[in-house]
């Protein structure tokens, strides 16, 4: 089995200098770099197999369709979903944000009577409740906040504890008998904290609510089995799991996808279309994949999933855990505050921090001048920052290609920030 130094060598973007320093890339929570196998897979598709999927009878169309559906199976295997023909549980989307908006729109359509009797389980109205948390990315919060506005349902949320962890222990009180949807993050993109899901999922299903899980920050770093977790839907993006941008995936329990009305309309998702009566839509997943799909990107995402499985998901998690422990030493620097758990247990290597007296953008530029890439800003998660009394922070986040030495270089750079700015 390859060592992690050899694995790092598979990422061509990392073989460069920035501002005269070897690049240290610690921004994988925003987007991960891509191994050569993934880059070549996308290029190879365009060179040899490029054609529309599920259209035409010519050889290229057949090959592109096989490539596309093979990738769907690879993605399903990565997260423990069903990929058997006629039982598929993976829907291709433009990203996690698109997947969440698909669900919110489809629920809204069901609330207006779309989908008939089978879709009534997704309908919301006044008196119903949608539950999120204070830790949510805006891509979770905003679609369901808007769904509540359109349907008259009420939005409720889990609070956070002092470490920024979702208060799963309050599930029985936060999720009431009126709850219809619980949309929650598996891992915070700010604190790196892994949510204790069991009490939330148990209570949601007790009251008949659907559970939607944001797994954007867990799929790249942890072994995930959506069936074992017991969630109803899950969303994630390919570009965070070493795949291309512009594509993501929605998992849904098959019986739910079969009952869910479509959210967008056009070619490839309709069985029969008429001028004088409503259309008959295709079975999932095609029902939710209107228009031309990003086929090359999906194919490359399938290669990324296969690559991760070959490296080993448990092995990736163990490797990154050691780097997480090193990154948390940033909290030992005078004036530096970690936002989130300060021990490596039940968290991933996404470490947000604040440097007293120095704006996060200034910190980011100073660190960048040393060849180190981190994220600055509110990370599309303003409520969790308010929880910590801040509007923005710096964030370092690990990938499979990082090392303890990368964390040490960040520590050295951050140690010099306050003195440089005269604080």
C-alpha distance (Angstrom), angle and dihedral (degrees) to the residues before:
residue distance angle dihedral
X1 . . .
X2 3.78 . .
X3 3.78 119.2 .
X4 3.78 119.9 -125.9
X5 3.79 92.5 -104.9
X6 3.81 88.2 60.3
X7 3.80 90.2 45.0
X8 3.80 90.7 53.3
X9 3.79 88.2 53.4
X10 3.81 89.0 63.8
X11 3.83 90.6 68.5
X12 3.82 108.4 81.0
X13 3.83 94.9 -172.3
X14 3.80 89.9 65.2
X15 3.79 93.1 59.1
X16 3.81 96.0 84.1
X17 3.76 143.2 83.7
X18 3.81 125.1 -116.6
X19 3.80 118.3 -158.9
X20 3.79 89.1 -13.1
X21 3.81 95.2 -52.1
X22 3.83 130.8 101.5
X23 3.79 106.9 -97.8
X24 3.80 118.1 -101.4
X25 3.80 107.4 -168.5
X26 3.81 111.8 -158.3
X27 3.82 99.7 157.4
X28 3.79 102.6 89.4
X29 3.81 92.8 126.8
X30 3.81 86.0 68.2
X31 3.80 95.7 41.8
X32 3.78 132.2 -26.7
X33 3.77 125.5 -131.3
X34 3.81 117.1 -110.3
X35 3.81 128.4 -116.8
X36 3.77 116.9 -127.0
X37 3.82 91.1 -109.1
X38 3.81 91.0 62.6
X39 3.80 94.4 45.8
X40 3.79 91.1 49.1
X41 3.82 93.0 46.9
X42 3.80 92.1 57.8
X43 3.80 92.0 46.3
X44 3.82 92.6 45.4
X45 3.82 91.6 53.2
X46 3.80 91.1 55.2
X47 3.79 91.0 46.0
X48 3.80 97.5 51.7
X49 3.83 117.8 4.6
X50 3.80 107.0 32.1
X51 3.82 110.9 143.6
X52 3.80 139.8 112.3
X53 3.79 115.4 -73.0
X54 3.81 122.7 -123.5
X55 3.81 87.8 9.3
X56 3.79 130.2 100.7
X57 3.78 133.2 8.3
X58 3.77 100.0 -114.8
X59 3.79 123.9 114.2
X60 3.81 97.4 -103.8
X61 3.80 91.5 50.2
X62 3.80 89.8 51.2
X63 3.80 92.4 48.5
X64 3.80 94.2 46.7
X65 3.81 91.0 49.5
X66 3.80 90.9 50.7
X67 3.82 90.4 48.5
X68 3.80 91.4 49.2
X69 3.79 95.9 48.8
X70 3.80 92.2 43.1
X71 3.80 87.7 56.6
X72 3.81 90.6 50.6
X73 3.80 88.4 54.9
X74 3.81 91.6 48.4
X75 3.80 90.7 51.6
X76 3.81 91.1 47.6
X77 3.79 91.0 51.6
X78 3.81 90.8 51.8
X79 3.83 91.9 60.3
X80 3.81 101.6 28.8
X81 3.82 96.8 -106.5
X82 3.80 127.7 144.7
X83 3.81 116.3 -94.6
X84 3.80 101.5 172.3
X85 3.80 114.7 129.4
X86 3.77 108.8 -93.0
X87 3.80 91.0 16.6
X88 3.82 100.2 64.4
X89 3.80 115.0 149.7
X90 3.82 100.5 -178.3
X91 3.82 120.7 90.9
X92 3.80 120.0 -168.7
X93 3.81 113.6 -128.1
X94 3.78 136.3 168.7
X95 3.82 89.8 -102.7
X96 3.78 141.9 -50.8
X97 3.81 91.1 -65.7
X98 3.80 89.9 54.3
X99 3.81 90.6 48.0
X100 3.79 92.6 52.8
X101 3.78 91.7 46.7
X102 3.80 89.2 48.5
X103 3.79 90.1 57.1
X104 3.80 95.0 44.1
X105 3.81 91.2 48.2
X106 3.80 93.2 46.1
X107 3.82 90.7 49.7
X108 3.80 88.5 49.8
X109 3.81 90.5 50.2
X110 3.81 89.8 50.5
X111 3.80 88.4 50.8
X112 3.81 87.9 58.9
X113 3.80 92.8 51.1
X114 3.78 100.7 -92.9
X115 3.79 116.0 145.3
X116 3.77 96.8 28.5
X117 3.77 126.1 -125.4
X118 3.81 95.5 -20.4
X119 3.81 92.0 57.5
X120 3.79 96.5 52.4
X121 3.81 90.0 93.4
X122 3.82 87.7 69.7
X123 3.81 96.4 48.1
X124 3.80 120.4 112.2
X125 3.77 133.1 -168.6
X126 3.80 143.3 154.3
X127 3.79 110.8 -36.6
X128 3.79 93.8 29.3
X129 3.81 121.2 109.3
X130 3.80 136.0 -143.6
X131 3.81 115.7 -159.5
X132 3.82 125.2 -153.0
X133 3.81 131.4 151.9
X134 3.77 139.6 -112.4
X135 3.81 88.2 -112.8
X136 3.81 96.7 61.8
X137 3.77 126.4 128.0
X138 3.80 110.5 -121.7
X139 3.82 88.3 -109.2
X140 3.79 88.3 67.9
X141 3.79 98.3 36.4
X142 3.80 101.8 45.6
X143 3.83 102.8 48.3
X144 3.80 91.5 51.0
X145 3.78 93.6 41.0
X146 3.81 86.9 55.2
X147 3.81 90.9 45.4
X148 3.80 88.6 56.4
X149 3.81 90.6 49.4
X150 3.82 91.8 51.5
X151 3.80 96.6 45.1
X152 3.81 103.1 33.1
X153 3.81 92.7 -116.5
X154 3.81 119.3 140.5
X155 3.80 126.7 -115.2
X156 3.80 119.0 -134.2
X157 3.78 129.5 174.9
X158 3.77 145.8 -161.4
X159 3.79 115.4 -116.5
X160 3.80 125.0 -136.2
X161 3.77 132.2 -117.2
X162 3.81 124.8 -128.3
X163 3.82 91.8 -80.0
X164 3.79 91.9 50.5
X165 3.80 94.4 -106.2
X166 3.80 118.4 146.2
X167 3.82 109.9 -102.9
X168 3.80 96.5 -118.3
X169 3.79 88.5 165.0
X170 3.81 88.4 72.4
X171 3.81 94.1 57.3
X172 3.80 94.8 112.3
X173 3.80 91.9 57.2
X174 3.81 100.6 35.4
X175 3.82 94.9 47.6
X176 3.78 104.1 59.1
X177 3.80 130.7 -176.8
X178 3.82 87.0 -93.1
X179 3.81 94.3 61.1
X180 3.81 115.0 117.1
X181 3.82 101.3 167.5
X182 3.81 133.4 27.9
X183 3.83 112.4 -169.3
X184 3.78 112.4 -176.2
X185 3.79 141.4 160.2
X186 3.78 120.2 -113.6
X187 3.81 92.6 -155.2
X188 3.80 125.4 13.5
X189 3.79 115.0 -119.0
X190 3.82 88.4 -146.6
X191 3.80 107.9 38.8
X192 3.81 98.4 25.1
X193 3.82 87.9 -135.1
X194 3.80 117.1 153.7
X195 3.80 110.7 -133.0
X196 3.79 118.3 -124.3
X197 3.79 94.7 -125.1
X198 3.80 104.6 177.4
X199 3.83 98.0 80.5
X200 3.80 91.4 44.6
X201 3.81 96.2 48.3
X202 3.81 92.6 42.7
X203 3.81 93.1 51.8
X204 3.81 93.9 42.6
X205 3.78 92.1 54.0
X206 3.81 91.6 44.4
X207 3.80 89.0 62.7
X208 3.82 94.6 38.0
X209 3.81 96.9 -107.0
X210 3.79 123.5 148.6
X211 3.82 117.6 -120.6
X212 3.81 118.9 -140.3
X213 3.79 114.5 -171.9
X214 3.80 126.1 -160.0
X215 3.80 103.3 -146.2
X216 3.81 97.5 169.7
X217 3.81 92.4 117.2
X218 3.80 97.4 37.5
X219 3.81 104.9 47.7
X220 3.85 93.1 64.6
X221 3.80 94.3 47.1
X222 3.82 111.3 27.4
X223 3.80 138.2 42.6
X224 3.82 106.5 -98.7
X225 3.81 129.3 -164.4
X226 3.79 110.9 178.3
X227 3.80 92.8 -168.6
X228 3.79 92.8 52.3
X229 3.81 90.7 47.2
X230 3.79 89.7 53.6
X231 3.79 96.4 -138.4
X232 3.79 121.8 152.1
X233 3.81 97.9 -143.9
X234 3.81 135.5 8.6
X235 3.80 133.3 -176.0
X236 3.80 135.2 -162.9
X237 3.80 142.5 156.1
X238 3.79 127.9 -116.0
X239 3.79 95.6 -140.5
X240 3.81 92.3 66.2
X241 3.83 91.8 52.6
X242 3.82 95.3 56.3
X243 3.81 92.7 -87.1
X244 3.82 133.7 114.5
X245 3.78 127.9 -69.7
X246 3.79 122.0 -108.6
X247 3.79 98.0 47.9
X248 3.78 137.1 81.5
X249 3.77 140.9 156.8
X250 3.77 140.6 -116.8
X251 3.79 119.8 -155.8
X252 3.78 116.8 -158.8
X253 3.77 132.0 171.3
X254 3.80 103.8 -102.2
X255 3.80 96.0 -120.7
X256 3.81 89.8 52.1
X257 3.81 93.8 49.1
X258 3.81 88.8 50.8
X259 3.83 90.9 54.9
X260 3.82 97.8 39.3
X261 3.84 115.6 100.0
X262 3.82 118.1 -129.7
X263 3.80 121.1 -93.2
X264 3.81 101.2 -159.4
X265 3.76 129.7 32.3
X266 3.79 137.9 -148.7
X267 3.76 141.2 78.3
X268 3.79 124.5 2.3
X269 3.81 96.5 17.6
X270 3.79 99.8 76.3
X271 3.81 128.3 79.8
X272 3.80 97.6 -169.4
X273 3.81 128.0 7.4
X274 3.80 125.1 -166.8
X275 3.79 138.3 178.6
X276 3.80 95.6 -139.8
X277 3.82 103.5 40.7
X278 3.80 140.2 26.6
X279 3.77 120.1 -72.4
X280 3.78 124.7 -107.2
X281 3.78 109.6 -126.5
X282 3.77 128.0 -144.8
X283 3.78 125.0 -106.6
X284 3.80 117.7 -94.2
X285 2.93 138.8 -52.2
X286 3.84 90.0 29.3
X287 3.82 90.8 49.7
X288 3.81 89.1 68.7
X289 3.81 98.3 40.5
X290 3.80 103.8 76.7
X291 3.78 118.3 172.5
X292 3.77 131.3 5.2
X293 3.78 113.0 -22.9
X294 3.84 125.0 -136.5
X295 3.77 87.8 -108.5
X296 3.81 99.9 170.9
X297 3.80 90.3 49.5
X298 3.81 92.5 48.5
X299 3.81 90.6 50.0
X300 3.81 90.5 50.7
X301 3.83 90.6 46.7
X302 3.79 88.5 55.2
X303 3.80 88.9 53.7
X304 3.82 88.9 50.1
X305 3.81 90.2 53.0
X306 3.79 91.4 49.0
X307 3.80 90.3 47.3
X308 3.82 91.4 52.8
X309 3.79 91.5 49.5
X310 3.80 90.6 50.7
X311 3.81 92.4 50.5
X312 3.81 88.0 47.6
X313 3.79 126.7 -112.5
X314 3.79 94.4 -132.0
X315 3.78 89.2 48.1
X316 3.80 92.0 51.7
X317 3.81 91.0 50.3
X318 3.81 92.6 49.1
X319 3.81 92.6 47.7
X320 3.79 93.4 50.3
X321 3.80 92.6 45.8
X322 3.81 90.6 66.8
X323 3.80 90.6 52.0
X324 3.80 90.9 47.5
X325 3.79 90.4 57.6
X326 3.80 89.3 52.2
X327 3.82 93.8 47.7
X328 3.80 90.8 52.2
X329 3.81 88.1 63.9
X330 3.81 85.4 77.8
X331 3.79 84.3 84.2
X332 3.81 88.8 66.8
X333 3.81 90.9 66.5
X334 3.79 113.2 98.7
X335 3.81 110.3 -102.2
X336 3.81 95.2 13.4
X337 3.79 118.9 119.4
X338 3.80 124.1 -168.5
X339 3.82 114.6 -139.3
X340 3.77 104.5 -143.7
X341 3.79 137.3 11.2
X342 3.79 112.7 -8.0
X343 3.81 95.5 -155.3
X344 3.81 123.6 68.2
X345 3.82 95.8 -121.3
X346 3.83 118.6 112.0
X347 3.77 93.5 0.8
X348 3.80 140.9 88.2
X349 3.80 132.1 -129.5
X350 3.79 95.8 -82.7
X351 3.80 103.6 115.9
X352 3.79 121.3 178.5
X353 3.79 118.2 -168.9
X354 3.78 142.1 175.0
X355 3.80 125.8 -140.9
X356 3.80 109.9 -149.1
X357 3.78 113.3 -118.5
X358 3.81 96.5 5.2
X359 3.81 124.1 95.5
X360 3.82 113.0 -121.2
X361 3.81 91.3 -121.5
X362 3.80 90.2 56.1
X363 3.79 90.2 48.9
X364 3.79 90.3 49.7
X365 3.80 93.4 50.6
X366 3.80 92.3 47.3
X367 3.81 91.0 50.4
X368 3.81 91.1 44.9
X369 3.80 90.0 55.0
X370 3.83 85.3 63.2
X371 3.82 91.4 54.1
X372 3.82 95.4 -101.4
X373 3.81 120.9 130.4
X374 3.82 117.2 -151.2
X375 3.80 133.1 152.8
X376 3.81 124.7 -104.1
X377 3.81 129.7 -169.8
X378 3.79 134.1 47.8
X379 3.83 92.7 -50.3
X380 3.84 91.1 -132.1
X381 3.80 88.9 -67.7
X382 3.78 109.4 99.8
X383 3.84 99.6 158.2
X384 3.82 93.2 59.7
X385 3.80 89.9 50.1
X386 3.80 90.0 52.3
X387 3.80 87.1 52.3
X388 3.80 87.0 62.5
X389 3.81 92.9 42.7
X390 3.81 93.6 -108.7
X391 3.79 138.6 108.7
X392 3.81 96.9 -154.0
X393 3.78 143.0 7.0
X394 3.78 144.2 -179.6
X395 3.78 118.7 -99.1
X396 3.79 131.8 -161.6
X397 3.80 116.3 -170.3
X398 3.77 131.5 -177.2
X399 3.77 135.4 -132.4
X400 3.77 134.0 -173.6
X401 3.82 89.3 -90.7
X402 3.81 96.2 58.6
X403 3.79 126.3 100.0
X404 3.78 138.7 -161.5
X405 3.81 86.2 -103.8
X406 3.82 89.2 60.9
X407 3.81 89.3 55.9
X408 3.80 90.3 47.9
X409 3.80 91.1 53.6
X410 3.82 90.1 52.2
X411 3.81 90.3 48.8
X412 3.78 90.5 52.7
X413 3.79 92.3 48.4
X414 3.81 95.6 47.1
X415 3.80 89.9 47.6
X416 3.80 88.5 65.9
X417 3.81 98.7 46.0
X418 3.81 101.9 89.7
X419 3.79 94.1 44.8
X420 3.81 91.3 48.9
X421 3.81 91.4 53.7
X422 3.79 92.9 43.0
X423 3.79 96.0 -115.4
